[in-house]
Amino acid sequence: MVAWLGPALVVAVAVGAGAWAGLRYGLEKANSLAGVVGGVTALIGAPAAVFGLRALRAAVGTGPSGAGTGAGSGAAPGSDHLSLQPPVLQAPVRGRDRELAEVQAMLKGRHKGGMAVVCGGGGLGKTTLAAETARRAAEAGTAVFWLQWRDDPTRLAEDLTLVARTLGLPNSLLDASRTGQAVLVDTIWAHLAATGGWLIVVDNVDTPDRIGPGNDPISDGRGWLRPDGAGLLVVTSRDTSHATWGTRTSLIRLAPLPDDAAATVLCDTAPNAGSTDDARALGARLGGLPLALDAVGTYLALPTSRYRTFTGYQHALDREFGDLIGASHPQAADPDVARTIIRHTWDLSLDQLADDGYTLARPTLHLLALLTPAPVPRTLLTPDLLATVTGETSTGAGLDSALAGLHQYGLITTNTTLTGSGAEASGTTGTAALTTPYLLLHPLVRDVMTHALRQAVGDISPWYEALDSRLIEAATDAAGAGRAGWPTARLLAPHLAHLLDRATATDFMSRRDTLEQLSATLRGAGAGLEEHVLRESVLAAELERLGPEDRDIFSSRNNLAGALTALGRYREALDLHQQNLTYRERSLGPEHPDTVRSRGNLANALGDLGRHQEAADLHQQNLTYREQSLGPEHPQTLISRNNLATALGDLGRHQEAADLHQQNLTYREQSLGPEHPQTLISRNNLAAALSHLGRHQEAMAFLQQNLTGQERTLGPEHPQSLASRNNLATALGALGRRQEALALHEQTLNDQERTLGPEHPQTLASRNNLAAALSHLGRHQEAMAFLQQNLTGQERTLGPEHPDTLTSRNNLANTLGALGRHQEAVALLQQTLNDRVRILGPEHPDTFTSLNNLATAQAAIRASAMRGQRRQFWRRGRL
């Protein structure tokens, strides 16, 4: 059988999470770590069948972050799948019989299947219609899947893949995409086209141009949303254009409810508020807008409301807002009219709350409306903030009561449950994983209340000033709270992205520093997407305010590159690091400390892209300079020594790498302590180098020490903890403890797919290592499925010639050989050998591995042919 890595050869697979997951730092702000700290070596070191894969070198401040949306990205870290169950409606759906029948016909008719887009303006009940469709389909035995569009094509791809697997997508149908002969999106939709009996809803696709993959429009029928399924795909969106969705898609445009249906909705919600005729008149006055009908019904049903009848409420509308709403039958399909109706509907509710003593309700809602449309941490709102904007005394009890009243009247929510017929859910992205209380506004509420505030006070800049001051205070608190502040930091990030846009010349730098501090906190939390948002906003603002060659620009560009690296977007990071080095060499000189840091970061970026010799040359240049100018034990010297050791390991020079890592570990334990993040990195990297040298028992002891410390200080699902668990599993396998290794690899892969995404570099590495563990146990067919999946992901995210991609191709070929498919194995091994000679050089250990494996596979073919000849000879002898 062909060896995974060649007998008596050690595979040079390094950096991160191949067999070894590793860490690397890349912040250099004055309030952050300087330079590139860390570096990882990956191991593969069993004498016969072992995997190798270079994985993540995450540029981090206090730890790596994961997941991303760009090339090589996975998903938002820490955000689990939302439920695939549809929302539960609390009241019957009224006035949508025709639209429901149209969808039902597509679901169950003779020409069933395809794609329907339920579209229309805000507040028309698109989500409600989709939820009712889902309820009916489930009752009829259809498999129903509810997906929430979270403005992230990678998460949508992950969700649809999960759906397809649930619908029985076999590995055999994934073979073409996993080996690069097809792409995943085509494989998924080929299966959905061949498999009926399903309904998939993708809710709130209000940014259809971001669906992906790539930049092709949905109308081309090549992306993640297609009208090709044997089941029905239902999308909800505000976009009503056929040009967006394509001619093969059925558009179900929602209009306001007719008067009779509007009356029924009101009577359902407030059955004791008057006659049907009175309800019909009020429904017409509200323009038949479902969101407004639900809000009014909720108001009328509360015993404390000032107006308890349909007639009384309508008189209040006519008396207080008649001129603004306009005609007796306003056209609520018009977004401007809808906003006006909603505003004055909610004004009555807010007036009622004020009359009941909840005087903070209206200003609280106004403040929430000024924030980004994303979950708002409850702790952001304080009595002092309310007192500043209102000029009145506020108390914690008053604020709590105001929030309770707003929730009772349906003006805010803390979850995604539909609270009544006709109203759309207030959704959000990733809120299932949030562990701190948060508040949500419907997008239409936000628009309406912001407009109302402008009309009420004219200049709203004092409100923004007060809100910005509170955001800065909350960000500072979250950054200073350590791990306890991580959930709040993640919630705050989207609301801070525009903080610098409103900064004055005097407070710009202090605000910038606040965002930098919170970005470092997000790095430690493994919140890669949130960190990237803040890093990008800082750099954009500095370029506008300070100019392209200001010294701070270099730091922010470096930090953004670090965030991109943490997301696996290596090419973009390389470009930014190259810009920095070019600027600094020209303006500061080649040996300035900032230039040295930029050179180290560029070297790491080159290593991430598999250009290891170039990386080693730059790291050697840096180490020589720092040892001469700073001394052998200076923290910056330790960084350069660590990174050179990593690069040498990538080049297969493991003894030299181990010596350098041992030297660093000794220094760091003495100066920083045994559980400092940099000490953990050095210990991890030394363990990797020792395993490459066959010293597995020593390596395992170091890894167990690391994992215990990381789980205690960072938590069991932090990217660094997952990386250490991966490494420990690999060490167990190298010691022959196969079942223990398999169980730990399975646990790690599940956690990484959930927290980092299916194509994050660390996840790819773990999947590779799980395949290795399966192969060790003779479960080659299962191993091949994982390897094919990995190869496709790496070719897409890293490119077909990246060393990690070549390693996966090597391992897939060896598995084919183990399954007796020797001709396919030889072809793939020959291709891999040719590429390794060209890319890595003829004397690289990986090249020798390929040569050995190819020879073994060819020998297997010759042996098989000889056995066939013997069988033929004996058959002829018997004739």
N, C-alpha and C positions, 0 to 999 in steps of 0.2 A: 504494500500500500504506500502511496506517496505520503511523505511526511509533511506536516503542516509547515514546519520550518526546517526541515532537513536534518537528518541525523548528524549529531556531532557539530551542528552549526547553531549558533545563537542568533536569533533574528534581531535585527536592529530596528526595533519599533519603538518609537520613543515619544515622549512628551505627552503627558496628559493622561489620557484614559484609554489607551490602546489596551495593552494589558495594564497600563498604568495611567492613572488619571493624575493630572498635575495642575499646578497653580503658577500663575505669573502675574506680577503687578505692573501697572504702568501709569500711575498718576504722578504729576510732578508739581502740582500747585504748592504754594508756600504752606498751605494748611493741609496738605496731603503728603503721602509718601513721595519721595523724589526718585525718579529713575525707574528702572525696571527691576522689581524684586521678585525673586522666585524663579520659576522656570520649572519645567517638569521633565522628567524622563519617564518614558514608558518602558515597561519591561516586557519581554517575552523571553522566557528563559527556561523552558523545559527542554531536555535533550532531544526529544523526538517531536511530538505533535503539540505545538503551541501556536497561539495566534499572536499577531502583533498589529498594532494600529496606533498611529500618532493621533492623540486627541487634543483636547482643549488646552491651549495656553491662554488662559483668560487674563487679560489685563485688568487688574483689580486694585482697589484701594485697601480694603481690609479682607478681601476674599473675592473669588470669582463670581460672576453672575452668569445666568444662563438664559437661554431662549432668545429668540428674536424673530424679526419679521423679514429680514433681508435674506440674501443668499446665504445659505448655511444656517438658517435660523430655525427655531422650533416654535415655541410658544411661550407665552408669558410665564415666567417662573412663578411657581407657587400658586398659579391659578388653575384649579382642577376643572375638568369638564363640568359645565353646567348640566343639569338634568336633561335627558332626552325626552322626558315626559312633557306633554302639552300643559299649559296652564288650565286651571279648573275655573269654569265660569260660575258665577254666583246667581245668575238670573237668566231666564230664557232670552234668546236673541230674537229681536223683533224687526220686521220690515226688510228682511234680507232673503226672502224665500227665493226670488229669482236668481240672485247671485249664488246662493247655496246650491240650488238645483243645477246651475251651470257647472259648478265645481264637482258636484256629485256625478254629473254626466261624464266628466272627464275621468272620474275615479272608477266608475262602474259601467259605463256605457260600452257600446260595441267597439268604439275606437278609443278605448280607455288608455290613460297614460298621457305623458307630455308634461307641459309646464304651464302653470297659471300664475299670473302676477296680480295680486289684489292691491290696487293702487288708488291713491287719492291723498288729499291733504291731511294735515294733522287733526286728530279728534274725530275722524269719520268712522272709526271702528274696524280698522283693517285687521288688527290682531284678534279682535273678537270674532270676526268672520272666520279667520283661519283656525282659531281655537274650537269653534263650533264644528267646522269641517273635520278637525282631528277627532273630536268626541264621537261624531257619527261614524267615522271610519273605524275607530277602535271598537265600537259596539258591533260593527259588521264583521269583525275579525281581521281587519287590515292591520298590518304592522305600522305603527305610527312613530315618527321620530321628529322631535321639535328641536331645531337648532336656532340659536340666537346669533345673528350677525354682529360681530364685535369689532368691525373695521380692521380685521386681521385675516388676510387670505390664508396664512399658514394654519391658523386655528380652524378655519372652515375646512381646509384640506384634511386636517386631522379628524375633525368630526365626521366628515363624509366617509373617510376610510373606516372609521369605527362603525358607522352605519352599514357599509358594505360588508364588513366582516360579520356583523350581527346577522345580516341577510344571507350568510353562507358563502361568502367569497372564498374560494379555495386557493391554497397556495399555488396550485398549478396554473391558475389564471393570472397570478401575479408574476409568473416566471419571466414573461417578456419584458415587463417594466423593470423588474429587479435586475435583469442582466443588461439593461440599456437598449433593448430592442423595441421598447415602447415606453411611454411615459405613464406615470401613476394615474393622472387624471383620466387618460383614455381607458386604462384598465378598470378603474372604478366604474366608469360610465358604461363600458361594455357589459359589465356584470349587472348593473342596474337596468340596462336595456334588455337583458335576457331573463331577468328575475322580476316577476310581478308580485302583486299583493302588498304593496307598500305605499305609504304616504310620507313624504318628507316636507316639513315646513321650515323655511329659512326666514326668520322674522326680522323686520326693520332694516332692510337692505336699502338704506337711503344714500349710500355711496357706492353705486353699482360699478363705477369705473375702477374700484379697487379690488374687485373680486378675484382676478387672477385665474390661473398663473400667467405671469407676464403682463403685457399691456394690451392684449387683444380684447376688443369689446365683447360683451356677453352676446351681442347679436350674431357674432361669427359662429357660435355654437361649439367653441373649442375649449371653453373654460370650465370652471367648477360648477356653474349653473347651466344646465342644458335641457332642451325639450325632448331628449332621446329616451327617457326611461320607460320601461314597461309599467311602472307605477307612476304616481303623480307627484311632481315637485310643485309646491306652492310657495311663492315668495310674496312678502308684503313690502311695499315701498311707497314713498311719496312721488317717485318718478313715474309719470304716466305716458312716457313717450315710446311709441313703437320702435323708433330708431335705436333706443337703448336695448330693448329686449329681443328684437328680431321678429320677423314675420311669422315664425312658427310658434310663437308664444301667444297664449290667450290672455288678453288684458281684461281684467274684471274691475272696471272703474266704479268706485263707490261714490254715491251722491248722498246728500243729506236725507234723512228718513222722511217719508211722507207723513202728513199730519196724523193719520190714524195710528201708524206705528209709533210715532213720537209720543202720542198720548198713552199708548200701552206701556211704553218704557217708563213713563212717569208714574203710571198707576202701579206697575210692578214694584217700583222702589218706594213709593209713598201712597199706599192704597187708601189711606184715610184723609187725603188732602183735597178731595172734591170729586166732582162728576167727571165722566169721560169727556164731555163737551168742554169743561173747563181745562182739562188736561190737554185737549186738542188745541185749544186756543193758546195755551202757554207753550206747547211744543212748537207751534207755528212761529210764535214770537222769538223762540230760541233758534229758529232756522233749521230745526230738525237735526242739529249737531249732536251726535251721540255723547260725546264727552261732556257737553254742557247739560244735556238731559240727565246724565248720571249725577253730575255735581248738584243740580237743582233737586233731584229726587232725594239724594242723600241729605241735603239741607232740610227739606220739608219733613223728612221722617224723624228728625231729632226733636225731642220734646222741648228743648230749650230755645229753639229757633223763634225769632220774632214773627216771621211769616210762616203760617202752618198750612195754608191752602194754596191751590193753584191760582185762584183769582187774586189773592192777596199778593202773591209773589209777582204776578204779571203787572198788577197795579204799581208795585214798587219799581219794576223795570221801566214802565212807561213814565212814571213820575220822575225818576232820578236819571235815567239813561236813554229815554226815548229818542231824543234828537241824535244821539251818538249811534244807536243801533240802527235807526233808519226805519225802513218799511216794515209793515206788519208781517211780511213774509221775507225776511232777509235771506240773501243767497249765501248760505253758510259754506258752500263749496268754494267760495272765494276765500283765500287764506286771510286777507285783511278783514273781511266780514267775520270770519270764524274767530279771529283773535279778539275782535271787538265784543262779540257775544260772550266769549269765555271771560274776558276781562270783567264785564259787568255782572256776569253770573257769579264770579268769585268775589267781586266787590261786595255783593250782598252778604255772602258768607263771611267775609272779613268784617263787615259792619256788625254782623251778629256776634262774632267772637269778641269784638271790641265792647259791644253792649253787655256781654256776659262777663266782662272784666279781663279778657285776654288782650290787653292793650299792646302786647308785644307781637301779636300774631302777624299783623301786616308788615311791620319793619323786618321781622324775621324772614318772611317770604321774599321780601324785596332783596335782602342780603343774599339769600340762597340763589336768587335769579341772576345776580351779578357774577356768580362763579361759573366755571366751565361746566358744560353738561356731562357730569360724571358724579359718581358717589362722593358725598361730602362727609368727612368724619364728624360725628356728633360733637366732639370736643372742640371743634373749631368755633362754634357759637358760644359766646360767653355773655354774662350780664354786662360787663364793661363795654364790650363791642356794641351791644344794643344801646347802652346809655350814651355812647359817643355819637351815634348816628341820630338818635331821637332827642337827645338833650334832656331825657327824663331818667329818673331813678329806675334801675332794673335789678331784679333779684334772680337768683338761681331757680327759685320756685316759680317765679313768673315766667321765666323762659321755658321751663319744663311744661308748664300749663299751656303756654302758647303752642309748643310743638305738639302736645297731645291734642289740642283743639284743631290744629291744621290737619293732623292725621285723621281725626274723627270726621272732618268735613271733606276728606278725600283730596286735600290740596298738596299734601306730601305723602310719601310712602317710604317704607324701609325694606320693601321686598318687591318681587315681580308678580305678585298675585293680582288678578283682575278683581276689582272690588264691586263690580256691578255690571249690568248689561249695557252694552254700547260703548263702554270706555276702553281705551287701549291701555295695555300694560305699560308701566313705566319701567323700561328695561335698563340694563347696564352691562358692562363687560366684566366678566370675571368675578362678580360679587359673591359667587358661591364660596370662594376661598377666603373671603375677608373675615377676619375674626374680631373686628372692632365695630361698634355701632356706626351706622352711616345713614344718610338721608338722601332721598332721590326726588327730583322734580320731573314731571312730564315735560318734554321739550317745548310744547305749546305754552305750558305754565310759565316757563322761563322767559319765552319771548314776550308774552303778555305782561308779566309783572315788571320786566325791565322797562318796557314802554310806559307802563303806568307810573313807574317811579320818575322817569324823565318828565312826564307831564305834570306830576305832582310837585316836584321840587326844582325843576329846571336844570340846574347844575348838579350833576351827581358825582362830581369829582371828590367832594368830602366823604361820600360813602365809599368810594374806591380807596381813598387814603386810609380810612379806618379799617377797611377790610384788608388792605395790603399790610398794614401794621400788624394786624392779628395773624395773617398768614405767615409773616416773618417770625413772629413770636412762636407760633405753633411749629414751624419748621425747625426753629432752633431747639425747642423742647424735644421734638422727635429725634433730632440728630444727637442730642445729648443723653437720650434715655437708653442707649445701647440697644440690645436685642428687643427689649420691651417696646421700643419706639418704631420697630419695623412696620407693623401693620398700618399705623397712622401715617408713616412716611410714604408708603405706597399710595394711600388714598389722597394725600396732599399733592403729590407730584403733578397731576394734570392741572391743578388749580394754580400752581406756581409758574407754569410755563410762560405766562404772559406778564409776569411780575416786572421784568426788566423793561417791557414796552412802556410801562407807566412810570418808570423811575425818572427822577430829576437828576441834574448834573451833580448835586451834592450827595444824593443817597444811592447813586448807581453802583458804586464799588461795594458798599456794605450789603446791598441786596444781592449783588453777584456772589459775594462770599457766602451768604446764606444758602444760595442755591448750590454752591460747590460743596458745602458741608452736608447738605441733605443728599446730594448725589453720591458722596462717599458712603453715607449711611445706606443708601439703596444698593450700592455695590456690595457692601457687607451682607445685605439681606438677600443677595442673589436676584434682585429685581431689575433685570437687564433692560426691559422695555421702558420702565419708568425712568431709570437712570439716563438712558439714551435721550428721552424727551428733554430732560433738564440740561444735559450736556449740549445738546444741539441748540437749545434756546440761548444758553450762555454764549456760545461761540458766535451765533448770528448777531446777538446784541453787541458784543464786543467789536466785531468787525464794523458794525455801523457806527458805534460811538468812538472807538479808539483807533481805527485804521488797521490795515492788514499786517503791519510789521511791529505793532506794539508788543512789548515783551510778554504781557499777559495773554496775548493771542496765541503765542506758542504753547503756553501751558494748557489753555482751553482746547486747542487743536489736539494736543497730545491726549488730553483726558477724553475727548470725544472718540479719538482713535481707540483708546482703551475700552470704551463702552462698546464700540463696534466689534472689537476683538472678542469681548465677552459674549456677544451675540453670534459669533462665528462668521462675521462679515470681514474676512481677512483682507481681501483686496482693497476695500475702501479704507481700512485701517492703514494698510501699507502706503497708499497715496498720501494720507495725511501725515504720516511719519516722514515720508520723503520730502514733503513740503517743508516741514519743520527743520529737518537737517540742512536742507539747501539754504534756507534763510539764515540759520544760525552759523553755519560755516562761513557764510559771506559777511555777516555783521559782527559776530563775536570771535571768530577764529576756530580752528579745529580742536583746540584743547581746553576751551572754556567749559566749565562744569555743565552748563546747559547743553552745549553741543555734544558732550560725551553722553549725556542722558538721551538725547535724541538719537544718537548713533546706536545706543543699546536698544532703544525701542524699535528702530528700523530693523536691527538685526533680528529681534524677536518676530517681527512681522514677516521677515523673509523666511525664518524657520517655520512659521505657521503655514506658509505656502510651499514648504518642502525644499526650499533653496538653502540647504544646511551648510554647504561649504562657504557660501557668502556670509551666512550668519556667523559661523565660527570665526572667520577672518575679522569681522567687525568686533566681535566680543573679545578676541585676543588683543586687538588694538586698544580697546577700552581698559582691559585688565592691566596691561603693561603700563599704561599711563597712570592709572589709579594707584597701583602698588608703588610706583615711584613718587607720586605727588602726595598721596594720602596715607600710605602705609598699608600693611597686609591685613589689618583687622578693622579698618574703617568700614562703616556700614555700606558705603558706596562701592568699596572694593569687594565686599562680600557679594553684593549684587552682581558685579561683573564676573566674579569667579563662578558663581552659581550658573549664570547664563552661558558662560563658556563651557562649563561641564555638561550642561544640557545639550549644547550644540555638538560637543564631542560624542556624546552618547548617540545622537542622531546619526553621526557618521560611523558608528560602530566601534568607537575607541573607548570601550567601557572601563578598562582599568584606569585610564587617565581620568575619566569622568568620576569614578568612584573615589579616587584620591582627592580630587578637588571638592567633592561633596562632603567627604569626611572632614576635611580641613574646615569647611564652612560650618558644619554642624557643631564641631567643637567650639568654635568661636561664638556661635549664636547661643548655645546652651549656657556658656559662661557669662555672656553679656546681657542676654534677653530673657533667659529662663526656658524651661523645657516645654512650655505650652504656648509660647508666643507664636503668632501666625507664621513668622518667617522661620522660626525653629522647626515648626511642623513641616514646612515646605522642604527645608534641607533634609530632614529625616526621611520624608517621603522619597526624595530624589536619590538619597544614598541607598535606600532599600531597593529602588529600581535598578540602580547600577549593580548592587550586589547580586540581584537575581539574574541579571544578564551574565554575571560571572559564575552562575550556578550555586551561589551561596544562599539558598532559599530559606533555610531555617533562620539565619540571621535577619534576612529581609522581613520575614513574617513577624518576628519579635518587634522590629521597628514599626511595622505597619499597625499592629495591634495597639501599640502605645499611642500612635497617632490617632487612630479611630476613636479610642476611648476619650482622648482629650477633645477632639473636634465635636463629638456628639454631646459632650457635656457643655462646651462653650458656645457652639454654633447651632446645635440642634441636629437631629438625625437626618433631615431632608435638605440641609444646606448643600449646595454643590460641592463644597470641599469634603463634607462628610461622605457624600455619595462617591466621590472620587476615591477616597481612602477605602471605602467598603469594596469598591471594584478591585482595587489593588490587593486587598487582603484575600479576596476570593481567588484572584489569579495565583497568589502565593500558595494558597491551600492546594490548588490544582497542581502546581509544580511539585508539591510534596506528596502527590499521589492521593490526596484526600478529595477524591472526585465528587462524591455526592454532596459533601459540605460545600465545595466550590460551586457546584451547580445551583444549589439552593440560594446561596448568597448572590450569585450572578442574576438569578431570576428576580430576586427581591430588588436588587439595585436597578435592573433594567425597568421594572414596573414603576419604580419611584421616579426614575429619570424621564421616562416617557410622559409621566403625569406632570412633573414639575418643570422640565426643560423643553419638552417637545420631542417628537419622534426623529427629527433629523439634526438635532443639536450635536456638535462633534462629540461631546461626552456620551450622549445616548448611542451614537453610532459605535463608539468604542465598546460600550457595555454589551451591545447586541452582538458585536463581533466576538467578544469574550464568552458570552453565553453559548454561541455556536461552537466555540472551541470546546467548552465543557461538555456539550452534548456529543460532539465527535469523539471525545475521549471515552465516552461511555458507549460508543458504537451506535449512537442514534443519528446517523448521518443524514437521513432524509429531513429530519427536523432542523439539523444544523444548516443544511443547504438553503432552506426557506429563509432563515435569518440572514444568511450571507448574501443571498440574491437581493433581499430588501436593502441591506447595507450598501451593496455595490451601486445600486441605482441612486440612493441618497447621496453617496460620496461623489459620484460622477456629476450629479447635478450641482452640489454645493461646493465641492473642492476642485472639480475638473478631472478629466480622464487620466491625466498624467501625474497627479499628486501622489507622493509616496504612499499615503494611506490608501488611496484608491488601488494602487498596484498591489499592496498587501492584501486587500480584500479580494482582488481578482486571483491572486495566488492561492488564497485559502479556499475560494470557491472551486478552483480547478482541482485542488487536492481532495475536496469532498466529492466532486464528480468521479475522481479516480476511485475513492473508497466505495462508491456505489457501482463500480464496474463500468462506468462510462468513460473508458480510457481515451478514446479518440477525441472527445470533447475536452477532456482534461489536458491532453497534449497540446491541442490548438491554443487553449487559453494560457497554458504555461509558456509556450513559445512566444506568444504575444507579450506576456509579462516580462520574460527574460529580455527580449529585444528592447522593450521600453526601459527596463532597469539599467541595462548597459548604457543606453543613450543618456538617461537622466541622472543616474546615481554613479555611473562609472563601472568599469569591469571588475574592480577589486572591492567594491562595497559588499559587506556581509549579506545584504539582501539579494544582491546579484548572485553570490555564491549559492544562496538558498534556492533561488530560481533555477540555477543550473543543475543543482542536485535533484530538485523535484522533477524537472523535465526529464533528466536521465532515468529517474526511478519510474516515471510514467511510461516512458518509451520502453523500458525493460518489461513493464507489465504487459504492454501490447505484444512484445515479442514472445513472452512466456505464454500468453493466451493463444497466440498463433501456433506455437509449438504444441501446446496441448491439443489444439484442433487437428494438427497434422497427425499426432499419435492416434487420436480417435479414428481418423480416416484410415490409417494404416491397419489398425486392429479390425475395423469393419471389413476392409478388403481381405484380410487374412482369414476371416470367418466365412467368406463366400465360397 
